[in-house]
Amino acid sequence: MEGDFIKINNWLLPLSWIYGSLIRLRNTLFEVGMLKSHSFDVPLISVGNITVGGTGKTPHVEYLIRLLQDKFRVAVLSRGYKRKSRGFVIANEESTVKDIGDEPYQMKQKFPHVTVAVDKNRHNGINKLTEGEAGKKIDVVLLDDAFQHRYVKPGINILLVDYHRLIIYDKLLPAGRLREPLSGKDRADIVIVTKCPRDLKPMEFRVITKAMCLYPYQHLYFTMLDYDALRPIYCGEERPLDTISADDHILLLTGIASPRQMIVDLSPYSTHIQPLTFGDHHTFTARDVEKINETFADMPGPKLIITTEKDATRLFGLKGLSKEVRHNIYTLPVKIEFMLGQEETFNENIIGYVRKNSRNSILVKAKDDNKSKDSHHSGNRPRTISFRNN
């Protein structure tokens, strides 16, 4: 059921109150204008959450890339969590996980023609991406995990909420997993409840919709995870999921926030699933390699290892993995699928926003304004482009 992964540490609630007071003060400073949110003349779409842990940001950003890349020139800007580099970095063919982080590296490998950049300072990153002749060719910037980076004002703010950890049932850090008060959801233009079960009943959709208590200007969507065929990391051929038999033993090797949804989704194929779990964005060590080798060797056959695309970026080329491991390790590509027939509406909203607010459209409008206004026309003033006004 919804919220079934939530655990509240009630004895830490006093600390949550202190933490919440500080976050509310910060948000108030932005609301009254003492801290500034900056707008840009290029469409910005932010995808993020207000909870600690995975809500499916990367699959949703990749969905947006697939949706937009044939019609617009897309750039992705991420923080590049746990990278070893600093400042603004644009990914190229030689970029490694250490240079840009695992998630940006994954996106660059899957979409080589899309501009992927990292910068902890999103304001600086957007400026760098859109400056010069090359920057003028960028039609839209996707901001990965930037919902709380309030120094930038996106045109569309997408908030992801894990079905299994609904924010309406959660508490602030450190008692719960919320990074800011529940009122933070009011900044979202679009709210997506992610990782929903395929068999979600109509009544459950209605209950969640009412419980989320969104404003009329906010759009609510539901998505579930979908999987492609297993892909070998080192050698071998792709393997459809339905080729897994009930007798197969699976070592689920993950370094993500929560592998529990993957366990649920793989359970129909095999009842022999053994998780080997590391922390989110984990950097695998020689000791970890030894543990992986030993764990897999001790498992009865037939057997295989399944890991995530994000983990595969850090596992590939890792020294010390046994021959048996390298011959039997697969990555499970993840996509998202909209429920309730909502995909077309979502796509139209996103494409319509980008098309209406592209810099080409803005230039055309500025020329029209120049014909009808004097030297104080709006083309000389900063332009705020917002989904709510479209």
N, C-alpha and C positions, 0 to 999 in steps of 0.2 A: 504494500500500500504506500501512498505518498507519505514522505517524511520518515520512512522506516529506517533510514541510516543515521538519524539525528541522535546525538547523545549530549545531554546537558550536564555540565559539572556545576551543580547548584552552589557548592561551597565557594565558587569563584565569582559568583554574581556581584559582590561588592566591587571587585576589580573591573568587572564589565561596566558597572555604572560610571566609574572614573574614566575608563577608556571612552565610553559613549559620550560623556560630557565634552571631552576634548574634540572628538570628531564632529559633534554638533556645533561646537564653536567654529571649527574650520569651515563647515558648510555654511554657517551663518555669514561668515566673512565674505564668502563668495557671493551669497545671495544679496548682500547689501552693497557689494562692489568694492569693498576694501581689498579683497584679493580679486585679481582680474582673470576672466576667461577670455581667451583670444580667438577670434574668428578668422577664417581664411577664405580666399576667393576660389578655392577648389573644393569640390564635394568631399566631405569627411564622414565615414561610417565607422562608429566605434562598436566593438563587440567585447563585452566584459561581464563581470559579475560583482556581487558584494559579499561573496563568501570565500573562505579559504578552501582551496582544493579544486579539483577539476569539475567543470560543468559542461565540458565539450566545446571549449572555445575554438580549438584548432579545426575540428570538422566543420564548424559553422563558418569560420573564415574561409575555409577551402570551398564551401558551398557558394559563398559570395564570389570567390574568384572564378569558379566555373560559370556562374551566372553572368558575370560582367565581362570576362576576358575577350569574348568574341565581338563585343560592341564598343568597349572602351579600353583605354590604356590604364591598367591597374597597377597601383603600388601598394605594398603592405609594409606597415611600420610597426615593429615590435620592440619591446624592451630588450630582448635577447637575454633572458634570465640565465644566470650561471655561466655566461660567456667569459672568456679571459681577456677580451679586448675592452677598450673604453671609448666613450664618445660615439660619434656617428660613423657607422660602417654600412656600406652597400655591398650586398652579397654578389659574388661572381662565381665562375666555375671552379675556382681554386679555394673558395671559402670552406672552412671546416666547422664542426660543431663548436670547437673552442673559440672560433672567431665570432660567431653570430648566435650561438645557442641552438638547442636541439629542435625546437619547434620552427623557427625561421629556416633552419637548414632543411628540415623536412619539406616545407612549402617550396623552397627554391628547387629542390630536387624534383618535386612533382610538377612544378610550373616554372620551367627554366626561362620562359619569355616574360614572366612577370617580375617587376622590380621589387626586390625584398631588401629592406633596410632595418637597422636596429639603432636605437638611441633611447637611453633612459629618460632624457629630456624630450618629450614628444613635441613641444613647441619648436625646439631647435631642429628636431628631425624632420618636421613638415617643411620648415623653411629650406633646409638643405635639399630635400627631395624635389621641391618645386622651383628652385632657383635656376637661372641660366637657361640655355636653349633646350637642354634635355628635360629640365623640369617643366617647361611649357607644354611638353607632350603628355604629361600625366593628367588623366581625366578624373580620377577618383583615388583617394587614399583610404585604405582599410586600416583602422587602428586596432591592433590586437591587444586585448586586455588593458583598455584605457578608460573604462567606465569611471574610475575614481581619479583619473588624471584631469582634474578640473581646470587646469590652466589652459586647456584646449577645449573649444566649444564645437563639438561635431554637429553636423546637420541631422544625422540620425544616430540616436543612442540606443543600442540594442543590449538589453539586460538578459542574461541567461540564468535560469533557475533550475537546479537539478530536481527532478520529480521526487527523488528519494531523500532530498534534503531541502524541502520547500522553506523558503525564507520566512514564511508566516509562522512557522513552528520553531524557528531557531532563535538563538540568543547571541548577543554580542560577545566578541572575544574578551577574555579567555574562557568564559563559561561555555560559549557555543562557538560557531564558526563564522558569524557575521563580522565583516570588516567595517561596517557602518550601520547606523540604525535603519530599521525597516523603511522609514520615510525616504531613504535614498532611492527607492524604486520609482519615486515620483518623477525623477529626471529622465526616465526611459521613455522613448517614443514607441519602442517595440519591446515586449516581454515574451520570451520563449521559454516554455517549460520543456526541458530537455530530458533525454534518457527515459522516456515514457515506455511502459510495457505495451506490447502490440495488442494485447487483449483488453486495453482500457475501455471501460464501459461508458456509455453516454452519460449516465448519472454522475460518474466520477469527473468527467469533463466539466459538467455544470457546477459541481461542488467546488472544484479548484478555481474555476472562473469567478465564482462569487466570493470565495475566500481571499483571492488575490486583491480584490477591492481596488481595481484600477480606475483611472479617470477616463472620461469619454475620448480624450485625444490619444489614449494609449491603445495599441493593438496587441492582442494576446494570441500566441500561436503555440502549438504543441508539436514536438518532434521526437522521433525515436531513432535509435542507432540501427544502421544497416551495414552489412559486411560483404566485402568482395571475397574472392577466392584467396586461400592462403598462398603467400608468396615466399619462396625460399630466400633466406638472406645470403647464403653462400653458394649453394649448388642444388640442382634438381629442377623440377617442374612445378608449376602452380597446381594447387590441390583444392578443388571445391570443398566447401564445408560438409556437404552431404556425403563425401567419401570417408569421413570419420565414422568409425563403427562404435557400437556400444562397448566393445572390448578394448578399444584404444585407451591408453593411459596418457593423459595430457599434463605436461608441466607448464603451468601458466606463469611465465616469467615477466614480471612487470616492475617498473619504477615510476608509477603514476600515483595520483592522489588516492584513487580508490578503484581496485580491480573487481569489485563485487558485481557490477553490472555485467562485466564480461563473463564472469562465472555463471550468472543467470542465463546469459544468451548462449553460452556453450553447452549448458546442461542438457538440452534436448539431444545433443549429438553423442555425448559420453557422460557416464556417471562417475568416471574415474578422473577427476580434475584435482591436481595438487598445486596449490598456489605457492610460488616462491616470490615474495613481495619485498621490494626495497622502497625507499622514500622517493617522493616526487622529484624528477630531474636528477636521479641518483647517478653519480659518477662511479662506474664499476672499477673495483680494485682487483689486485691479484688474489686476495683472499676471497672476494666474491666469485671470481672465475673458478677457483678451486671448489667452492661450494656448489656452483652450478654443475660442474663436471661430476662431482660426487653424487649429488642428488639425482641427476639423470641416470647415472650408471646404476644406482640402486633400485630404480623403478623397473617393474616387470614389463615385458613387451606384450604386444606391439605398443610403441610409444612415440611421442613427438613433443616438441617444445613449441609453444605459441607465445608470441610477444607482440607488443604494440609497435606501430610505425615509429613513434617517438623514441621508444627504447631501442629500436633497431638502429637508429642513427648513432647510438653510443655503444652498441654491441658489435657492429660491423668493424672488422679489423682488430678487434680486441685480442691481444696476445694471450696464449695459454688455453684457449678453448679446445677441448678434445675433438678428435676427428668425428667421433660419434655425435657430439653436440652439433658441430658445424654441418653435418649431413642431415640433421633432423630438426633444425630450427627454422620456424616460419614466422613471418609477420602477418598480422591480421588487419588489412586495410579497413578503415572505418569511414562511413559516410553517414549523412543524416537524411532522414525522410520525413516530410511533413505529414501530419495526420489531419483528419476531418476535411480533406480536399482543400487545404489552405495554401498549397504551394503556389498556385497561379496568382492569388491575391498578393502574397508576399513578394513574389517576383515582380509583379507590376508596380508595387509600391517602391521597391528598391530601384528598378530601372527608370521609373518615372522621375524619381528624385534626382538621380544622377544626370539624366538627360536634361531636365529643366534647369539644374544648377551648374552644369558644366561651364567651364570658362568661355567656351565658344558662345554659349547662350548669353552669358553675362556681358561679353563684348558687344554682341548684337544689341542687347538692351541698352548698354551704355551709349552706343551710337545714336539710338532712337531718342534717348533722354537728351543728348547733346543738341539734337535738332530743335527740341521744344523748350529747352531751359537755358538760362544764362550761364555764366562762368561758374556759378555755385552748384552745378548739377551734381547728382548723387554719385556719379562715377568717380569723383574725387574723394569720397568718404569711404571708410571701411565698410565692407558689405557683409552682413550676417545672413547666411543661408541656412534655413531651418526646415526640417521635415514637417513641423507642426503648422507651418504657414502654407504648405503646398496642398 
